[in-house]
Amino acid sequence: MKPLQYPSFSSKTRSEIILMTRQRHFKMMGRLALAALGAMLCLASPSIAKAQDAALNLRFVTAELKNVQSPIIGTGTIYAHKTSTIGPLVGGQVREIYVNVGDRVQEGDPLFEINPDRYRYAFEEAKANHAMAVARSNEVMSALERAQKLFKKDSISQSQLDKASSAVALVKAEIDAAKVRVNKARNDLEDTVVKAPYAGAITFHYVNEGVYLSNQVPGGSSAIVELQKIDIVVAIIQVPARELENLYVGAPVKLLVDGISTPVNAQVTIINDKVDIATRTVEVRIGLANADYAIKPGLFVRAEVFPKSRNAVVIPRHAVQGPRDEHYVFVLQGGKAVRKTVHTIDFDAILVEVVSGLTGNERVLIGPDLLRLKDGMAVGEVSDVAG
């Protein structure tokens, strides 16, 4: 068998082969470089790499400068116009109580009675003493007249006449004192029946018949019933002291009272001059007509006080991003999203008021892709929500 024979090349042929090989190598390297450059361009421009991603889902609303009247919110309690714990005017045993809890009384209606027997006796005695003083008065007046006649005849001395005159003056003083005692005894007798000082409702019953009470014991320990005037009630609410400059007497109020399905419209009646240093709130009182007694003292009440209207910038609540102390919005300027730091306060369930950061007429971005935005990011064409 013949050994393998490798072809032999001339030196010229070998040079051509080497040149062709190098040319093929350079072409391959060039194609790889172009591929690498393309990849780098794709990484540098996602919009090119992703072949123009779909446009961001955004729209804009115009920050509106409008005349607003944002309510001041406060909470509190309903109170009676007047509350009185009523006890006896004279001491003694409680003979009869004419009212029960829940009764409604008019001014002058009897509430209860203290046993009147001893006061009746005292009245009769005072009248008798007055009658005796009057009788003595008649006697001394006659004596004075006789003394005056005798003095003219020089039958008695001046001192005797003066004595008769003094007796008359003394009896007149006794009559005056007797009249006072009669009037006091009459008043004590009348005071055994205690009457309602004003129209209202009986809201508490402290004792029953048979108890001995003294009119000398101060406070509720001698009270028999509690009377409240509730044909007019007062809503006492607490509002933040920072709202003082917006409050004024006569400001309209909408009250939401527990147990009352319909809101009650009223006006601010009193603004207390004292600010609670613990809660930094101020007390506002609102009087309410309550002829049917439907609003009960003690009910919880939520008040919306409407101050005078003012100009404010308002935007949708969902346009605002960031934590409460770092709120911001994106504003459309020249096709880009520009971040604006804002300070907001609640306006209603849908809108917020921009206290600082916007002046009005800015185009504020909203939409599902709001969270994808960065400051200065191009967003292209964005339509108006109102369009």
DAFEN-V594394 format. One record per run of one state. SS is the DSSP state (~ for helix, > for strand, _ for the rest). FROM is the first residue (numbers start at 0). LEN is the number of residues. If there is no record, write none. Layout:
ss:SS from:FROM len:LEN
ss:SS from:FROM len:LEN
This chain:
ss:_ from:0 len:10
ss:~ from:10 len:34
ss:_ from:44 len:1
ss:~ from:45 len:4
ss:_ from:49 len:9
ss:> from:58 len:4
ss:_ from:62 len:1
ss:> from:63 len:5
ss:_ from:68 len:2
ss:> from:70 len:17
ss:_ from:87 len:4
ss:> from:91 len:6
ss:_ from:97 len:6
ss:> from:103 len:2
ss:_ from:105 len:4
ss:> from:109 len:5
ss:_ from:114 len:2
ss:~ from:116 len:36
ss:_ from:152 len:5
ss:~ from:157 len:34
ss:_ from:191 len:1
ss:> from:192 len:3
ss:_ from:195 len:4
ss:> from:199 len:6
ss:_ from:205 len:6
ss:> from:211 len:2
ss:_ from:213 len:5
ss:~ from:218 len:4
ss:> from:222 len:18
ss:~ from:240 len:6
ss:_ from:246 len:5
ss:> from:251 len:6
ss:_ from:257 len:6
ss:> from:263 len:4
ss:_ from:267 len:2
ss:> from:269 len:7
ss:_ from:276 len:4
ss:> from:280 len:9
ss:_ from:289 len:10
ss:> from:299 len:7
ss:_ from:306 len:3
ss:> from:309 len:7
ss:~ from:316 len:3
ss:_ from:319 len:1
ss:> from:320 len:1
ss:_ from:321 len:2
ss:~ from:323 len:3
ss:_ from:326 len:1
ss:> from:327 len:6
ss:_ from:333 len:2
ss:> from:335 len:6
ss:_ from:341 len:1
ss:> from:342 len:4
ss:_ from:346 len:4
ss:> from:350 len:6
ss:_ from:356 len:6
ss:> from:362 len:4
ss:_ from:366 len:1
ss:~ from:367 len:5
ss:_ from:372 len:4
ss:> from:376 len:2
ss:_ from:378 len:4
ss:> from:382 len:2
ss:_ from:384 len:3
